[in-house]
Amino acid sequence: MALGALGGERGTLEAPRVSLEATMRAALVLIALVLCGPNAADAASPAEGDLYGLWKVTSNLRQVVGTDEVTMPMGAHPSGVLELRPDHRALYIVTAEDRKPFSKPPTPEEYRDKFITMSVFAGTYELVGDKITFHVEVGQFPDWVGTDIRRTLDLHGNVLHYVNPRPLARQLLSLISAELLVPGPAAI
């Protein structure tokens, strides 16, 4: 899916599609590695400079701990970006696939649906080994502001996976995958 907002002088950027089956298989393997602990994989931590740039979000998966139940809360092909800059600023925006335009005039249900089919935050980040901590300064939810979002990173070439190191309150593991679109210090 093209990112029209990134068009213009740079042209339209498009990332190759990965099959749903391959995405789910990769997600389950990564989740299993995370559950087995920090020594489960001997992969080296990503170099900080390798993370700088604009990443296209390619999947957003959740797994109920202790089950094979995997869901895609943003659909099979979410739209979104993660920007990581050398000055340690971060921006994350993702929306569900197939979001429809508002009717004229919009209904309260449409506003609710748009709100729950997106995730947005911005702030700073720290990288220690294979762990990234986002310090949220602005977020979709007021509860996020002033909090930290911690994730474990797994970088393979130009594909980045990050997963919450501990299950969420509802015992969910969350895995986000992204593909590098613009290396280095990018600006949206």
C-alpha distance (Angstrom), angle and dihedral (degrees) to the residues before:
residue distance angle dihedral
M1 . . .
A2 3.78 . .
L3 3.77 120.6 .
G4 3.80 99.8 -132.9
A5 3.81 92.4 -174.5
L6 3.80 87.7 64.5
G7 3.79 94.1 53.4
G8 3.77 124.5 101.4
E9 3.79 118.6 76.9
R10 3.79 93.2 1.0
G11 3.79 93.2 48.6
T12 3.76 126.1 -134.2
L13 3.79 113.0 -43.4
E14 3.75 118.4 -145.3
A15 3.79 129.1 -175.6
P16 3.79 121.7 -151.5
R17 3.81 115.6 -105.0
V18 3.78 120.8 -115.5
S19 3.78 119.3 -152.1
L20 3.77 116.5 -100.9
E21 3.80 90.1 -123.5
A22 3.82 92.2 53.6
T23 3.80 91.2 47.1
M24 3.81 92.4 50.3
R25 3.82 92.2 46.2
A26 3.83 91.5 50.1
A27 3.78 90.4 47.0
L28 3.78 93.8 51.7
V29 3.81 91.9 48.3
L30 3.80 91.7 49.5
I31 3.80 92.6 46.0
A32 3.81 90.0 50.1
L33 3.82 89.9 51.4
V34 3.79 91.3 50.6
L35 3.81 91.7 48.7
C36 3.81 91.0 51.1
G37 3.79 91.4 59.5
P38 3.77 139.6 -109.8
N39 3.82 96.1 -54.3
A40 3.80 95.2 51.4
A41 3.79 92.3 98.7
D42 3.77 125.5 36.2
A43 3.80 93.2 -150.3
A44 3.78 115.4 136.0
S45 3.79 119.6 -115.1
P46 3.80 113.0 -97.3
A47 3.79 116.5 -99.5
E48 3.79 109.2 -112.5
G49 3.80 93.3 -124.6
D50 3.81 89.9 56.4
L51 3.81 89.1 63.2
Y52 3.81 97.4 53.4
G53 3.77 113.5 108.5
L54 3.76 144.6 50.9
W55 3.82 115.9 -49.5
K56 3.82 124.9 -164.2
V57 3.80 111.8 -138.0
T58 3.81 106.5 -126.1
S59 3.80 101.8 174.4
N60 3.79 142.7 8.6
L61 3.80 113.5 -164.8
R62 3.79 133.0 174.9
Q63 3.78 128.2 -164.9
V64 3.79 127.5 -165.7
V65 3.81 104.8 -127.9
G66 3.78 113.4 -108.4
T67 3.80 94.3 19.0
D68 3.79 139.4 80.2
E69 3.81 89.2 -124.3
V70 3.81 108.2 127.8
T71 3.80 121.6 174.7
M72 3.79 133.8 -174.1
P73 3.83 105.4 -142.2
M74 3.82 91.8 -176.7
G75 3.82 95.2 40.4
A76 3.80 129.6 -108.2
H77 3.81 93.6 -60.9
P78 3.82 112.6 32.4
S79 3.81 120.6 -176.3
G80 3.74 117.6 -131.1
V81 3.77 152.4 103.9
L82 3.78 140.2 -130.2
E83 3.79 116.0 -156.2
L84 3.81 119.7 -163.5
R85 3.80 114.9 -176.0
P86 3.83 131.3 -166.4
D87 3.83 89.4 -117.7
H88 3.84 86.8 63.7
R89 3.80 94.9 -108.6
A90 3.80 117.1 140.4
L91 3.79 135.1 -167.8
Y92 3.82 125.3 -172.9
I93 3.81 124.0 -174.7
V94 3.80 124.6 164.5
T95 3.80 132.0 163.6
A96 3.78 131.7 -174.0
E97 3.77 119.9 -100.1
D98 3.80 120.0 -98.1
R99 3.82 97.9 22.5
K100 3.79 107.3 172.6
P101 3.83 124.8 -138.6
F102 3.79 118.2 -101.3
S103 3.80 118.0 -91.5
K104 3.80 117.6 -119.7
P105 3.02 105.5 -76.4
P106 3.83 101.4 17.4
T107 3.78 118.2 -124.3
P108 3.83 125.3 -133.0
E109 3.83 88.3 -113.1
E110 3.80 90.4 56.9
Y111 3.80 91.0 52.4
R112 3.81 89.4 50.5
D113 3.80 92.5 47.8
K114 3.81 92.3 49.7
F115 3.80 91.0 49.1
I116 3.80 95.3 51.5
T117 3.81 93.7 45.0
M118 3.79 95.1 63.0
S119 3.78 141.0 58.4
V120 3.82 122.9 -159.3
F121 3.79 135.8 171.8
A122 3.80 139.8 147.8
G123 3.77 135.2 -171.8
T124 3.78 138.8 97.9
Y125 3.78 132.0 -45.4
E126 3.80 140.8 -152.2
L127 3.78 126.0 -154.6
V128 3.82 121.1 -154.3
G129 3.79 114.2 170.8
D130 3.80 107.5 -53.0
K131 3.83 93.0 -19.5
I132 3.81 124.7 96.4
T133 3.79 123.4 -169.1
F134 3.80 119.4 -163.4
H135 3.83 114.2 -156.2
V136 3.81 102.5 -151.9
E137 3.82 115.8 -138.6
V138 3.83 97.9 161.2
G139 3.78 124.5 21.4
Q140 3.76 145.4 166.9
F141 3.79 88.6 -114.7
P142 3.83 120.6 48.0
D143 3.82 88.1 -140.1
W144 3.82 90.0 66.2
V145 3.83 95.3 57.6
G146 3.80 110.2 103.2
T147 3.81 93.2 14.7
D148 3.80 133.0 108.2
I149 3.79 126.0 -120.5
R150 3.81 110.5 -155.9
R151 3.79 122.9 -162.3
T152 3.81 138.0 170.9
L153 3.82 114.0 -128.0
D154 3.77 130.5 -142.3
L155 3.82 115.0 -176.8
H156 3.82 121.5 -169.3
G157 3.80 110.8 176.0
N158 3.79 105.8 -62.0
V159 3.83 94.8 -14.1
L160 3.79 119.5 93.5
H161 3.81 124.7 -167.6
Y162 3.77 121.9 -173.6
V163 3.76 128.0 -177.6
N164 3.78 135.2 -179.2
P165 3.83 106.2 -100.2
R166 3.82 92.5 -142.4
P167 3.79 125.4 36.7
L168 3.77 116.0 -98.3
A169 3.81 122.0 -109.0
R170 3.80 90.9 -84.4
Q171 3.81 90.4 51.2
L172 3.79 93.5 -103.6
L173 3.78 127.2 145.9
S174 3.78 112.3 -149.1
L175 3.81 122.7 -155.7
I176 3.80 123.9 -171.9
S177 3.81 121.1 -171.8
A178 3.79 124.3 -164.7
E179 3.78 137.1 177.8
L180 3.81 122.6 -143.7
L181 3.81 111.2 -108.3
V182 3.81 103.2 167.7
P183 3.82 117.7 18.8
G184 3.78 121.8 -146.4
P185 3.78 128.1 16.9
A186 3.80 103.0 -8.6
A187 3.76 128.7 -176.9
I188 3.75 126.4 -156.2
